[in-house]
Amino acid sequence: MVGLRIVGVSLAAAAVMGALPASAQFFMKSKDLSGSVVRGDEPGVAQPLPGATDKEIKAGLTWTLRAALNVAALQCQFEPTLLTVDNYNAVLTDHRNELKESYDTLTAYFKRVNKTAKAGQTALDQFGTKTYSSFNAVASQYNFCQTAGKIGRAAIYTPRGSFGTLAQERMRELRNSLSPWGEQQFPRYFYAESRVPRLDSLCWSKKGEWQTKKCGPLDFPPPVGAVSLAQR
């Protein structure tokens, strides 16, 4: 009977845990960063392509997602379970044709809107540089890496020819991940503060008493249970 009770409790706990969101690599509960579907020419989504056709806009967005997953493969290796390197390499293989078509479309666009082929190539190179640098995640590396890991995994299950559609569906989420967010389930965290008072003789009497008139109020010991708020 005791064994049956233990099994019953375990199954109940598993059922409850199954109803909860899966725990993430960095937070007990991550910020919901999902966003709306985009075309690719919305402000802040991809580098502007003035005068671009719908096909060229989608090509720019497709190449932007490839660049973001490349950045993640380079920056997120500190957490191997995200599989950002493996996912990126799989994307290059599975979606090779669509990525080549997107790059060719962008190349043709920059040649079309510039006076010379050389100027077009320069503009294409600048587009690539700006796209890569737009995924600077210094302040929000955990969020970016976690989100890029999820999107990279989704990409390897995306049918060939639909990588651009995935970019339209998930780019807003990826951009949202560049804003820093902390723990959402338990936004308060406790920290131990290491602090000592001034020890120079000016602040202490011969009896070992703190001299408030000379050194101000004694800010020691620090308050117990000091609390800071994680950003919501």
N, C-alpha and C positions, 0 to 999 in steps of 0.2 A: 504493500500500500504506500509506503514511504517513497519507493521508487516511482510509482505511478504519479504521486503528487509532484515530485521533482520534474518529471517529464511534462506534466500538465503546466506547471509554472514556466518551464522553459519555452514551451510552445506558445503560451500566452505572451511572454516577453518578446518572442520572435515576431509574433503578430503585430504587437505594438510598434516594435522597431521597424518592421516592414512598412508601416504606414507613415513613417517619418522620412524626410528627405535624407538621401545618402550623405554621410559625413564626408567632408572635403579634406584635401591635403593640409590646408592651412587654418581653416575655421570650423568650429562646430556647426555653424550655419552661415553660409555665404550670402552676401548681398544679391538680391535678384537684379541682374543687370540686363535682362532681356529688353529688346526694343522692337520698334515697328520695322516692317519691310521697307527697303529703300530702293530707289532707282540707281543712285550712284552719283547724282549731281547735286545732292543736298549739301548745304554748308557743313564742313567738318567731317564729311564721310570719306571722301577721296580727294585727290588733287584736282582742281578745276580743269576742265577741257573745253574752253570756249568754242562754240560753234560745232560741237561734236554731235554726231547722230546717235540714235538710241543704241545702235550696235557698238559704237565707239565708247559710249558711256559705260555700257556693261563690260566691255573689254577692260576699261580702266579699273572698274571695281573688281573684276576677276583677278587682275594682276595685283591689285592692292591686297586682296586676301592672301594670295600666294606670298607676297612680301611679308605680311604680318606673321604668317606661319614660319617663314624663314627666320625672322627676328626671334620668334619664340624658340625655334630649334637652337639658336645660338645663346639666348639669354636664360633659358629655363632648365638647363641641364642639371642644376643643383637639386632638382626634384625629379629623379628618374621615373617615378610612377606616372608622371604626366605623359610620358612617351612622345614628347614634342619632336624629337629627332626622328624617331621611327615613323610617326604620323606624317611628317613633312616629306620624308623620302618616299613614302607610299603615295602621297599626293602627286609628287613629280612623276611617278610611274603610272598611276591609274588615270590621271587627268592630263597626260602629256600632250595629247592632240589639242585639247581645248585651251591649254595654256599657250601652246605655240600659236594657235589661231588668234588668241587675245593679244599676244605680243606683236604679231604681224599686223593686226588691226591698229594697234597703237602706233606702230612704226609708220604705217600709211597715213594715219591722222596727222602726225607731226610733220611729215613731208608735205602734206596738203596745206597746212596752215602756216608754213614757213616758206620763205622765198627760195632757199637753196636746200639741197640734200644735207649739206654739212650743218646748216642751222637747224634742220629738222632732227638730226642725230643728237646735236647738243641739247636741244629741248627735251628729247626723249631721255637722255642721260640725267638731266636735271629733274625730270618727272620721277625717275627711279630713286634718285637721292632724296628728294623731298618726301617721297612715299615711305621709304625706310625710316627716315628721321622722325616721321609723324607718329611712330610707334615707340617713342621714348617713354619707358615705363619705370623710370627711376623711383618715382613716388608711389607707384602702385604695382610693383613687380608681382606680388602674390596674386592680385586680382587678374592682371593681364595673363600671367602664365596659366593660371587655372582655367580662364575662359578660352585661351588659345588651345589648351589641351582638349577641352570639350569639343571645340569647333573642328580641330584637327581630326579627332576621332570620328565626328560626324562626316567629315569629308571623305574618309576612306570607305564609308558605307553609302556615299552618294553616287548614284548612277553616272557613268561616264557621259559627258555632255551637259551635266547639270551643276558643275562646280560654280558657274556664274550665278545660278539661281540660289545656291547656298550662300554665296557672298551677299546677295540681296537680302536674304533672310536673316543673316547673322552679323553683318558688319556693324549695325548699330550697337549690338551687344558688345562686340569687340571694342568699339570706340568708348562705350560706357565703362569698360574695365580699366581704362586709363586714368580714371578718377579714383583716388584712394578711399577705400572703405574697410572697416574693421569687422570684428565679430558682431553678428546680428542677433544671435540667440542670447548671449550674455554680454551686453555692451559694457558692463563695468568690470574692471580688472584691478586686482590689488598688487601693489608693488612694495618691495622693501627698500626703504631709502637709507642710504649710508651717509651719515652726516655727523660731524663733530663740532663742538663749539670752538671759539677762538681760545688758544692756549697760551698766548703771550702774557707776560706778567702784568701788563698794564690793566688787564681786565679782571684780575683776581687780587683779592686782599691777602694779607699774610695768614689770615685764618681760612683761606680757601673759599671765600665768598665772592660771588660774581659782582662786579662793579657796574651797575646799571648806568650811573651818571657818566662814566667814562666810555662805555662800549655799547650802550643801548640795551634793550630788553634781551634776555637770554632766550634764543630760539632753539631750545634743546631741552629734552629729547623731542624728535619729530612726533607729530600726532599719530596715535595708533590707528591702524586701519585706513591710512590715506587712500583715497579712491580717485581714480582718473577715468574719464569716459572715452571709450572707443568711438570713432566717428560712425554715425549711422548713415 
